């Protein structure tokens, strides 16, 4: 806005403001400003120097409240449903709820004819169900800000969803539907097998994987 003649316009601008009808109201605001920083104080050009070091709190800024920390360590609570499902819960101050459903039947329960089935279930998790398509299930998880995962172990397969507390009921419904009502369509299982072959080829290149498998057997 101001070019090379801004230094000459500054005194004239001061005289115009001083002789205007709003000079009385503008005087307190202009009083602490120096002549060199007059334009900055009037039009917001630049900023004043902050003398407070970064290691100290600014005097004019209120510190936001911190999350409450429980006085005692949260205890693990266990219960059972009428269907026989065991439920374990633990209270947390975190705004994120972690829901996990464990299914007994990991790689230790596989036979010669079902070898690799647990790994297939891990890769094919959270796909199409009897009530949702893969696209709808993915979009619903994104809508509630949730992330899903699946981990296949030797003793069980863990299906989990992490979501904010506000949407934990919706996340639990999607989790139960993905585990209990999974469809396992032909084309998704076919793609899962291709992915599994790629992962196994990469694992076989690691000698530690082969040693662990032999020791467990």
C-alpha positions in Angstrom: 0.0 0.0 0.0 2.8 2.4 0.9 5.8 2.7 -1.5 9.1 4.6 -1.2 7.3 7.7 0.0 5.8 6.1 3.1 8.3 7.9 5.3 7.0 11.2 4.0 3.4 10.2 4.4 3.8 9.2 8.0 4.0 12.8 9.5 1.0 13.9 7.4 -1.0 10.9 8.5 -0.2 11.8 12.2 -1.4 15.4 11.7 -4.6 14.2 10.0 -5.4 11.9 12.9 -4.4 14.5 15.5 -6.8 17.1 14.1 -9.7 14.8 13.5 -12.8 14.5 15.7 -11.7 11.1 17.0 -8.3 12.3 18.2 -9.4 12.2 21.8 -10.4 8.5 21.6 -7.3 7.6 19.5 -4.9 9.3 21.8 -4.7 6.5 24.4 -4.0 4.0 21.7 -1.3 6.1 20.0 0.4 7.1 23.3 2.4 3.9 23.9 3.4 3.6 20.2 6.7 5.0 19.0 7.0 7.2 16.0 8.7 4.5 14.0 6.0 2.0 14.8 3.0 4.3 14.2 1.9 2.6 11.0 2.3 -0.8 12.5 0.1 0.1 15.5 -2.6 1.7 13.2 -2.9 -0.8 10.4 -1.5 -4.0 12.0 1.6 -4.0 9.8 4.3 -6.0 11.7 4.0 -6.9 15.4 5.5 -5.8 18.7 8.4 -7.7 20.2 7.5 -10.4 22.8 9.9 -10.4 25.7 8.6 -13.5 27.4 10.9 -16.5 26.7 9.4 -19.7 25.2 10.0 -21.6 28.5 7.5 -19.4 30.4 3.8 -19.0 30.1 2.4 -15.8 28.5 0.9 -13.6 31.2 -2.2 -12.7 29.2 -2.9 -16.3 28.0 -5.0 -18.6 30.2 -3.6 -22.1 30.5 -6.2 -24.7 29.3 -7.4 -27.3 31.8 -5.6 -30.6 31.7 -7.3 -33.9 31.6 -8.1 -35.4 35.0 -5.7 -38.2 36.1 -7.4 -40.9 38.2 -6.1 -41.1 41.8 -5.9 -44.9 41.6 -4.9 -47.3 38.8 -7.9 -48.4 36.8 -9.0 -51.9 37.7 -9.9 -54.7 35.2 -13.5 -55.8 35.4 -14.7 -59.1 33.9 -18.2 -60.4 33.3 -20.0 -62.9 31.1 -23.0 -62.5 28.8 -25.9 -65.0 28.7 -24.5 -66.3 25.4 -21.3 -67.3 27.2 -19.1 -64.5 25.8 -16.6 -63.2 28.3 -16.2 -59.4 28.6 -13.3 -57.6 30.1 -13.4 -53.8 30.5 -11.0 -51.2 31.9 -11.8 -47.5 32.5 -9.5 -45.0 30.8 -9.2 -41.2 30.7 -8.3 -41.4 27.0 -10.9 -39.9 24.6 -10.4 -43.0 22.4 -12.2 -46.3 23.1 -10.4 -49.5 22.0 -12.8 -52.4 21.3 -11.4 -55.8 20.6 -13.1 -59.1 20.0 -11.0 -62.3 20.4 -11.9 -65.5 18.6 -10.4 -68.7 19.8 -8.8 -70.5 16.9 -5.3 -69.3 15.9 -2.7 -71.1 14.0 -2.2 -73.7 16.7 -5.7 -75.1 16.0 -5.0 -75.5 12.3 -4.7 -78.9 10.7 -2.9 -80.1 7.6 -5.9 -79.3 5.5 -6.5 -75.8 7.1 -3.0 -74.5 7.3 -2.9 -70.8 6.8 -6.7 -70.3 7.5 -6.1 -67.9 10.4 -3.9 -65.7 8.2 -6.5 -65.6 5.5 -9.1 -64.5 8.1 -6.7 -61.8 9.2 -6.3 -60.3 5.7 -10.0 -60.7 4.8 -11.2 -59.0 8.0 -13.6 -56.0 7.8 -14.8 -56.8 4.3 -18.4 -57.4 3.0 -20.9 -58.7 5.5 -24.5 -59.9 5.3 -25.6 -56.4 6.1 -22.9 -54.2 4.6 -20.8 -54.1 1.5 -17.1 -53.5 1.8 -17.6 -49.9 0.5 -20.3 -49.2 3.1 -18.4 -50.7 6.0 -15.3 -48.7 5.1 -17.3 -45.5 4.8 -19.1 -46.0 8.1 -15.8 -46.5 9.9 -14.4 -43.3 8.3 -17.6 -41.4 9.2 -17.2 -42.1 12.9 -13.5 -41.6 12.8 -12.6 -45.2 13.6 -9.8 -47.5 12.5 -10.1 -51.3 12.2 -7.4 -53.9 12.5 -7.0 -57.7 12.8 -4.2 -59.8 14.2 -3.9 -63.5 13.9 -1.9 -65.3 16.6 -1.3 -68.9 17.6 -4.1 -69.0 20.2 -6.7 -66.6 18.9 -7.6 -64.0 16.2 -8.1 -60.4 17.5 -10.5 -58.1 15.6 -10.3 -54.5 16.9 -11.7 -51.1 16.3 -10.4 -47.8 17.8 -12.9 -44.9 17.9 -13.7 -41.9 20.0 -15.9 -42.4 23.0 -18.8 -40.6 21.5 -19.1 -43.2 18.7 -18.2 -46.3 20.6 -21.7 -47.8 20.3 -21.6 -47.5 16.5 -18.0 -48.9 16.4 -19.1 -51.9 18.5 -22.0 -52.6 16.1 -19.7 -52.5 13.1 -17.2 -54.7 14.9 -19.8 -57.3 15.7 -21.2 -57.3 12.2 -17.8 -57.7 10.6 -16.9 -60.7 12.8 -20.2 -62.5 13.1 -21.8 -61.8 9.7 -18.8 -61.9 7.4 -19.7 -63.0 3.8 -16.2 -63.9 2.5 -17.2 -63.4 -1.2 -15.3 -65.3 -3.8 -13.4 -62.4 -5.4 -12.4 -61.0 -2.0 -11.1 -64.4 -0.9 -9.2 -64.7 -4.2 -7.5 -61.4 -3.7 -6.8 -62.3 -0.1 -5.0 -65.5 -1.2 -2.9 -63.5 -3.6 -1.9 -61.1 -0.8 -1.1 -64.0 1.5 1.2 -65.6 -1.1 3.1 -62.3 -1.4 3.4 -62.0 2.4 4.6 -65.6 2.7 7.2 -65.1 0.0 8.6 -62.1 1.9 8.5 -64.0 5.3 10.4 -67.0 3.9 13.3 -64.7 3.0 13.8 -64.0 6.8 15.6 -67.0 8.4 14.3 -66.0 11.9 10.7 -66.7 10.8 11.6 -70.3 9.7 13.5 -70.9 13.0 10.5 -69.7 15.1 8.1 -72.0 13.1 10.3 -75.0 13.6 10.7 -74.4 17.3 7.0 -74.0 17.9 6.2 -77.2 16.0 
